[in-house]
Amino acid sequence: MGFFQDLKQDLSQAVNEVSTEELELEQAGEDNMFGQTGEELKDLEAMLEEEVSALGTQVEAMADTEETATEETVAEETATDAQVEELLNEVELNMSETEEVVAETKEETIAPMYNSATELSTDTAVITAGMTITGDISSSGNMDLVGSINGNIDILGKLNITGSVNGNSSAAEIYAESAQINGEVKSKGSVKIGQSSVVIGNIYATSAVIAGAVKGDIDVHGPVILDTSAIVMGNIKSKSVQINNGAVIEGMCSQCYAEVSPTSFFNDVKKNRKAV
């Protein structure tokens, strides 16, 4: 728009300069360089002004057209940006709603299954004497094993074993009396291995009382009590160890879960001596 205005002003200025020079020649009674009289110059000036005016009108029209086109382009770009932003907001909203629906559906579907699988049951399953089961067993309740199982046992309740197990056993609490166990014994609570029970495998628990025979390592975060009839071939890690008279152990005992660390204690003593 500024370019066309400057062009119009330059043309008008040129016409004014020509008109001034011709007027001076006319007043002096002289002809111009083309031999034209003052009257002829006036006609020429009028024609020139008309052409300049027409040209100015065209220039203004072109400028208005350009300005209008520019405004329309800007308006279209603004409208397009607004539409894109609105579309993005709508897509984001739909994605958020979809994620919420998926999360709710997942929770509604999985939560009942998970709760039903992890809730402790008060029911007790009994494997009677003379019964042999081959395969893994899992339960949310308790179990009394009098027969034999060739497989792993994984229950949430208490496991009482007076029969035999050829596999790993996992439960909240495990009691073995006159039992034969060939596999690891893992308990979230206590483990008791009674007399005449033989365990060939590692034992993991929070506390343990051993009155039978164990061939394997004992890893207990609480206390371990070895009764007078206990026979242990393996290392013991615990918070404390009580070995009654008559118990036999072949292995190393480490109270690594105790509140006092012998290593830290003697390191402090060594530092204090150096400081003195």
C-alpha positions in Angstrom: 0.0 0.0 0.0 2.9 2.4 0.8 4.6 1.8 -2.5 1.5 2.7 -4.6 1.0 5.9 -2.5 4.6 7.0 -3.1 4.2 6.4 -6.9 1.1 8.5 -7.0 2.8 11.4 -5.1 5.8 11.3 -7.4 3.6 11.5 -10.5 1.6 14.4 -9.1 4.8 16.3 -8.2 6.2 15.8 -11.7 3.0 17.2 -13.2 3.1 20.2 -10.9 6.7 21.0 -11.8 5.9 20.8 -15.5 2.8 23.0 -15.1 4.9 25.6 -13.2 7.6 25.8 -15.9 5.0 26.2 -18.7 3.2 28.9 -16.7 6.4 30.9 -16.4 7.0 30.6 -20.2 3.5 31.7 -20.9 3.8 34.8 -18.7 7.0 35.6 -20.5 5.3 35.3 -23.9 7.5 32.6 -25.1 6.9 29.3 -26.7 8.3 26.1 -25.1 10.9 23.9 -26.6 8.4 22.2 -28.8 7.0 25.5 -30.1 3.7 25.2 -28.3 1.7 28.2 -27.1 0.4 28.7 -23.6 -3.1 27.7 -24.7 -1.8 24.4 -26.1 0.1 23.8 -23.0 -3.0 24.2 -20.9 -4.7 21.5 -23.0 -1.7 19.3 -22.7 -1.6 19.9 -18.9 -5.3 19.0 -18.6 -4.8 15.8 -20.5 -1.8 14.9 -18.4 -3.7 15.5 -15.2 -6.5 13.3 -16.4 -4.1 10.5 -17.3 -2.3 10.9 -13.9 -5.7 10.9 -12.1 -6.7 7.8 -14.0 -3.4 6.1 -13.2 -3.8 7.1 -9.6 -7.2 5.6 -9.5 -5.8 2.3 -10.9 -3.0 2.4 -8.4 -5.4 2.9 -5.5 -7.6 0.1 -6.9 -4.6 -2.2 -7.1 -3.5 -1.3 -3.6 -7.0 -1.9 -2.2 -7.1 -5.2 -4.0 -3.8 -6.2 -2.6 -4.8 -5.1 0.9 -8.1 -7.0 0.7 -6.3 -10.1 -0.5 -3.8 -9.8 2.3 -6.5 -9.4 4.9 -8.4 -12.4 3.5 -5.2 -14.5 3.6 -4.5 -13.5 7.2 -8.1 -14.3 8.1 -7.9 -17.6 6.4 -4.6 -18.5 8.1 -6.1 -17.4 11.5 -9.2 -19.5 10.9 -7.1 -22.5 9.8 -4.9 -22.2 12.9 -8.0 -22.0 15.1 -9.5 -25.1 13.4 -6.2 -27.0 13.8 -6.0 -26.0 17.5 -9.6 -27.0 18.0 -9.0 -30.3 16.3 -5.9 -31.0 18.4 -7.8 -30.2 21.6 -10.6 -32.5 20.6 -8.1 -35.3 19.8 -6.3 -34.8 23.1 -9.7 -34.9 24.9 -10.7 -38.1 23.2 -7.3 -39.7 24.0 -7.7 -38.7 27.7 -11.2 -40.1 27.8 -10.1 -43.3 26.1 -7.2 -43.7 28.6 -9.6 -43.3 31.5 -12.0 -45.8 30.1 -9.1 -48.3 29.5 -7.8 -47.8 33.0 -11.2 -48.2 34.5 -11.9 -51.3 32.4 -8.5 -52.8 33.4 -9.1 -52.1 37.0 -12.6 -53.6 36.9 -11.4 -56.7 35.1 -8.1 -57.4 36.8 -8.8 -56.3 40.4 -11.4 -58.9 41.2 -9.2 -61.6 39.7 -6.2 -60.4 41.7 -8.2 -60.0 45.0 -9.8 -63.4 44.6 -6.3 -64.9 44.0 -4.6 -63.2 47.0 -7.3 -63.2 49.7 -6.5 -65.7 52.3 -9.0 -68.5 52.7 -9.8 -70.3 55.9 -10.4 -73.6 54.1 -8.0 -76.5 54.6 -7.2 -79.0 51.9 -6.2 -82.5 53.1 -4.0 -84.9 51.1 -4.7 -88.1 52.9 -2.3 -91.0 53.6 -1.9 -93.3 50.6 -2.7 -90.5 48.2 0.0 -89.4 45.7 -0.3 -86.3 43.5 2.0 -85.6 40.6 2.0 -81.9 39.6 2.2 -78.5 41.2 -0.4 -77.4 43.8 -1.5 -73.8 44.6 -4.2 -72.7 47.1 -5.4 -69.6 48.9 -6.1 -71.6 52.0 -4.3 -74.1 54.3 -3.1 -77.6 53.6 -2.5 -80.8 55.6 -0.2 -83.1 53.7 -0.2 -86.6 54.9 0.3 -88.3 51.6 2.9 -87.5 48.9 3.3 -84.8 46.3 5.7 -84.8 43.4 5.6 -81.2 42.5 5.8 -77.7 43.9 3.5 -76.4 46.6 2.5 -72.7 46.7 -0.2 -71.8 49.2 -1.1 -68.6 51.1 -2.0 -70.3 54.4 -0.4 -72.8 56.7 1.3 -75.9 55.5 1.5 -78.9 57.8 3.6 -81.8 56.4 3.6 -85.3 57.8 4.1 -87.0 54.5 6.6 -86.4 51.7 7.3 -83.7 49.2 9.5 -83.9 46.2 9.6 -80.3 45.2 9.7 -76.7 46.6 7.3 -75.6 49.3 6.1 -72.1 49.9 3.5 -70.9 52.5 2.8 -68.4 55.2 4.0 -70.9 57.9 5.4 -74.4 57.5 5.5 -77.2 60.1 7.0 -80.5 59.3 6.7 -83.5 61.7 8.1 -86.9 60.6 8.3 -85.5 57.1 10.5 -86.2 54.1 11.2 -83.0 52.0 13.4 -82.9 49.0 13.4 -79.2 47.9 13.5 -75.7 49.1 11.3 -74.5 52.0 10.2 -70.9 51.9 8.0 -69.3 54.5 6.8 -65.7 55.0 6.6 -66.5 58.7 8.0 -69.3 60.8 9.4 -72.7 60.0 9.5 -75.7 62.3 11.3 -78.9 61.4 10.3 -81.5 64.0 12.0 -84.7 65.1 12.4 -87.5 62.5 11.9 -84.9 59.7 14.5 -84.7 57.0 14.9 -81.7 54.7 17.3 -81.7 51.8 17.2 -78.2 50.6 17.6 -74.6 51.7 15.3 -73.0 54.2 14.1 -69.3 54.0 11.9 -67.8 56.8 11.6 -65.1 59.4 12.2 -67.5 62.3 13.1 -71.2 62.5 13.1 -74.0 65.0 15.1 -77.1 63.9 14.7 -80.3 65.7 15.2 -82.6 62.8 17.9 -83.0 60.1 18.6 -80.3 57.4 21.1 -80.6 54.6 21.2 -77.1 53.1 21.7 -73.5 54.0 19.3 -71.7 56.5 18.6 -68.1 55.8 16.4 -66.5 58.4 16.0 -62.8 59.2 15.0 -63.6 62.8 16.1 -66.1 65.4 17.2 -69.7 64.7 16.9 -72.3 67.5 18.7 -75.6 67.1 17.1 -78.1 69.4 19.1 -81.0 71.1 18.1 -83.4 68.3 19.0 -81.1 65.4 21.5 -82.0 62.7 22.4 -79.3 60.3 24.8 -79.6 57.4 25.0 -76.1 55.9 25.6 -72.4 56.7 23.3 -70.4 58.9 22.5 -66.7 58.4 20.3 -65.2 61.0 19.7 -62.4 63.5 20.5 -64.7 66.4 21.3 -68.4 66.9 20.6 -70.6 69.9 22.3 -74.0 69.8 21.1 -76.3 72.5 23.3 -79.0 74.0 23.4 -82.0 71.8 22.7 -80.2 68.5 25.2 -80.9 65.7 26.1 -78.4 63.1 28.6 -78.6 60.2 28.9 -75.2 58.6 29.3 -71.5 59.4 27.1 -69.4 61.5 26.7 -65.7 60.7 24.5 -63.2 62.6 24.5 -60.9 59.6 21.0 -59.7 60.4 21.8 -58.6 63.9 21.5 -55.0 64.9 25.2 -54.8 65.7 27.7 -55.5 63.0 31.0 -56.9 64.2 32.8 -55.5 61.1 31.5 -52.0 61.7 32.3 -52.3 65.5 35.9 -53.2 65.0 36.4 -50.7 62.2 35.2 -48.0 64.6 37.6 -49.3 67.2 40.5 -49.2 64.8 39.6 -45.6 63.8 39.4 -44.5 67.4 42.9 -46.0 68.2 44.4 -44.2 65.2 42.8 -40.9 66.3 44.4 -41.3 69.8 
